[in-house]
Amino acid sequence: MKGLFYVGLGMQLFGLTAVGLCFISGIRMGDYGRLELLQLVVGSFVFYIGHYLKGRSSN
């Protein structure tokens, strides 16, 4: 079950990084394009799936 914890943690870090890069890119460019929107949605999805997996590993 420890492996599931670390997979979940890695997914959370990846998702958080993707969302952070999206925001930085949007601030730098002054507008959000389709790529940034996709990055935001996918990053959020990966983050929450990682959160779910990490929570399941603690039981």
Beta strands, then each sheet from edge to edge (+ up, - down):
end
